[in-house]
Amino acid sequence: MLDRVLEWGGRPDLEHTGQVGSALLSGAEELSPLNNRPDETRSQAAGDPAADLCHRLGVVAESTGQVIVLHARGEIDAYTLPRWRALLESAVPESAAGGHLVVDLHEVTFLSVRAIMVLADLAQQLDRRGIGTHIADGRAAKTIARVIDLADMTEWLSIHRDLDTALAATAGPRSDT
């Protein structure tokens, strides 16, 4: 089991291991404890679009060996989609062939279909480099799996009911490489 880099606690900065996309992630902020109330979160950053994005969507990255885990928190909608894409892509350069990217969506309060498709597209690109992509989210796993199935992307993206199951799927080398 991976050690948590950060216990979610409303800190003003985003912590990460420094091994994953530090240039992009270091400027981000973690969501405040208001993340479950998007209207309050938005008013907190009124007038500052960059701060609003940081309050609405945060990611904490951690890595161990060949596994990179991104813990997302907040809303992933049309407004935050460019930030979502950038945060995901920032983890990719450090990923090594034969490794895995695990995206933990447990703390995500809204996930658009387009956000799922961004994940699926990234998974397809990573698969070509021999990197497996896994999504962990028990609440929305069936919905996400349905979207991935309809988009014919099940070959590149696996959905798991929780983080432990996703991490277990990363044990050992990939069977398809």
Backbone torsions as a table, in degrees:
resi	resn	phi	psi	omega
1	MET	NA	137.8	178.5
2	LEU	-74.4	145.8	172.9
3	ASP	-79.6	139.3	178.6
4	ARG	-69.6	136.5	175.5
5	VAL	-78.6	-34.8	-174.7
6	LEU	-148.7	129.4	168.9
7	GLU	-85.8	128.5	-175.9
8	TRP	-60.0	118.9	-178.5
9	GLY	-145.1	17.3	176.0
10	GLY	78.4	21.9	178.5
11	ARG	-69.7	151.1	-176.3
12	PRO	-77.0	-8.8	-179.9
13	ASP	-122.2	158.3	179.2
14	LEU	-94.3	123.9	178.7
15	GLU	-97.5	151.0	176.3
16	HIS	-155.8	174.0	-176.3
17	THR	-74.9	-14.1	-175.1
18	GLY	85.1	-7.3	-179.1
19	GLN	-96.2	-9.6	-173.6
20	VAL	-124.5	109.4	171.3
21	GLY	49.2	42.5	-172.7
22	SER	-60.2	-32.2	-178.0
23	ALA	-62.7	-42.1	-178.6
24	LEU	-84.3	-43.0	-175.0
25	LEU	-72.3	-29.1	-174.2
26	SER	-66.7	-22.0	179.4
27	GLY	-88.0	-3.0	-177.0
28	ALA	-86.0	166.4	176.0
29	GLU	-122.3	151.4	174.2
30	GLU	-81.0	152.8	177.4
31	LEU	-67.6	150.9	174.5
32	SER	-76.4	170.9	177.8
33	PRO	-61.8	-9.0	-179.7
34	LEU	-80.0	6.2	-172.9
35	ASN	-57.6	-23.2	179.8
36	ASN	-82.8	-3.8	177.2
37	ARG	-125.6	82.8	-173.0
38	PRO	-55.3	-34.9	-178.2
39	ASP	-65.0	-38.5	177.5
40	GLU	-70.2	-37.8	179.4
41	THR	-62.8	-42.3	-179.4
42	ARG	-64.5	-43.4	-177.8
43	SER	-66.2	-27.2	179.9
44	GLN	-63.9	-31.6	-176.8
45	ALA	-111.8	21.8	-176.7
46	ALA	-56.5	137.5	177.8
47	GLY	89.1	-12.6	179.8
48	ASP	-126.1	94.5	-176.2
49	PRO	-57.1	-38.8	-179.6
50	ALA	-65.5	-42.8	178.5
51	ALA	-66.8	-36.9	178.2
52	ASP	-61.0	-44.5	177.7
53	LEU	-59.6	-43.5	-179.3
54	CYS	-65.2	-34.6	179.0
55	HIS	-75.9	-30.1	-177.9
56	ARG	-84.0	-25.1	-178.8
57	LEU	-146.8	122.5	176.0
58	GLY	-131.1	154.9	178.5
59	VAL	-137.7	135.4	172.3
60	VAL	-113.7	129.8	-178.8
61	ALA	-109.9	143.9	173.1
62	GLU	-144.5	154.8	178.6
63	SER	-143.0	151.9	172.9
64	THR	-151.4	124.1	-178.5
65	GLY	57.9	-124.2	-177.3
66	GLN	-95.9	10.6	-176.5
67	VAL	-115.3	127.6	173.5
68	ILE	-113.2	129.1	178.8
69	VAL	-115.5	127.8	174.6
70	LEU	-110.3	118.5	177.2
71	HIS	-98.0	110.1	-179.5
72	ALA	-94.7	150.5	-179.9
73	ARG	-148.1	131.5	177.2
74	GLY	118.0	-148.1	-177.2
75	GLU	-109.3	136.8	174.3
76	ILE	-120.6	94.1	-176.7
77	ASP	-128.3	-168.2	-178.1
78	ALA	-59.9	-34.7	-178.5
79	TYR	-69.2	-41.6	-176.6
80	THR	-95.0	-1.6	-176.1
81	LEU	-56.5	-44.7	178.3
82	PRO	-60.7	-39.1	177.1
83	ARG	-65.6	-41.9	178.1
84	TRP	-56.7	-50.0	-179.6
85	ARG	-59.9	-46.3	-178.6
86	ALA	-63.7	-41.9	179.3
87	LEU	-65.1	-41.5	177.5
88	LEU	-63.1	-47.6	-177.3
89	GLU	-66.2	-25.7	179.5
90	SER	-67.9	-22.9	179.2
91	ALA	-81.8	-22.5	-172.2
92	VAL	-65.8	-44.2	-175.6
93	PRO	-58.2	-29.8	-179.4
94	GLU	-83.7	-11.6	-179.6
95	SER	-73.0	136.5	180.0
96	ALA	-106.5	151.9	177.4
97	ALA	-54.4	139.6	-177.9
98	GLY	85.8	-2.6	-178.3
99	GLY	-93.5	-168.0	-176.3
100	HIS	-142.7	144.9	170.2
101	LEU	-114.1	122.4	177.8
102	VAL	-112.1	126.2	178.9
103	VAL	-110.5	112.3	-178.6
104	ASP	-92.1	113.7	-177.0
105	LEU	-104.5	13.7	-175.7
106	HIS	-57.2	-35.8	-177.6
107	GLU	-95.5	10.1	178.3
108	VAL	-83.9	127.8	-177.1
109	THR	-93.2	-19.3	175.3
110	PHE	-150.5	134.5	-179.7
111	LEU	-134.1	113.4	-179.0
112	SER	-77.4	159.6	176.2
113	VAL	-61.3	-39.1	179.5
114	ARG	-62.6	-36.5	177.3
115	ALA	-63.8	-37.7	176.4
116	ILE	-64.9	-41.1	-179.6
117	MET	-66.9	-34.2	174.7
118	VAL	-61.8	-43.3	176.6
119	LEU	-61.1	-44.9	-178.9
120	ALA	-63.9	-41.8	177.8
121	ASP	-62.6	-43.8	177.9
122	LEU	-62.4	-42.1	179.6
123	ALA	-59.6	-39.4	179.2
124	GLN	-65.1	-42.4	177.6
125	GLN	-64.0	-43.4	-179.5
126	LEU	-66.5	-36.2	179.4
127	ASP	-59.0	-38.3	178.1
128	ARG	-63.5	-23.6	177.6
129	ARG	-96.3	5.3	178.7
130	GLY	80.0	24.8	-178.6
131	ILE	-112.9	124.8	178.9
132	GLY	-83.0	147.1	178.9
133	THR	-122.2	132.9	-177.3
134	HIS	-131.6	141.4	174.9
135	ILE	-113.5	134.2	176.0
136	ALA	-116.8	116.8	176.6
137	ASP	-169.4	101.4	-177.9
138	GLY	-66.4	-36.4	-176.2
139	ARG	-68.1	-41.3	-173.6
140	ALA	-112.2	10.7	-174.6
141	ALA	-55.5	-42.9	-179.0
142	LYS	-66.7	-40.7	179.3
143	THR	-65.9	-46.0	179.1
144	ILE	-61.9	-44.4	179.4
145	ALA	-59.6	-38.5	179.6
146	ARG	-65.1	-44.4	178.5
147	VAL	-62.4	-44.8	179.8
148	ILE	-62.8	-40.1	178.3
149	ASP	-64.7	-45.8	179.3
150	LEU	-62.5	-32.1	179.1
151	ALA	-85.3	1.3	179.8
152	ASP	57.9	44.3	-178.9
153	MET	-117.0	14.6	-177.4
154	THR	-63.8	-23.1	179.4
155	GLU	-66.3	-28.0	-172.9
156	TRP	-106.4	-13.4	-171.4
157	LEU	-136.6	123.2	178.0
158	SER	-107.4	140.9	-177.8
159	ILE	-109.9	134.5	-178.2
160	HIS	-127.8	152.4	-175.4
161	ARG	-73.0	-22.3	178.3
162	ASP	-158.3	172.7	-176.6
163	LEU	-64.7	-41.0	-179.9
164	ASP	-59.8	-41.6	178.7
165	THR	-65.9	-41.1	178.3
166	ALA	-63.9	-42.4	179.1
167	LEU	-66.2	-37.8	177.2
168	ALA	-61.4	-34.3	179.9
169	ALA	-69.1	-16.3	-179.7
170	THR	-91.0	-6.5	-177.3
171	ALA	-63.8	130.3	178.7
172	GLY	79.2	175.7	-179.4
173	PRO	-71.4	156.3	176.7
174	ARG	-65.3	139.3	-177.8
175	SER	-79.0	-18.1	-176.0
176	ASP	-101.5	8.4	179.9
177	THR	-103.0	NA	NA
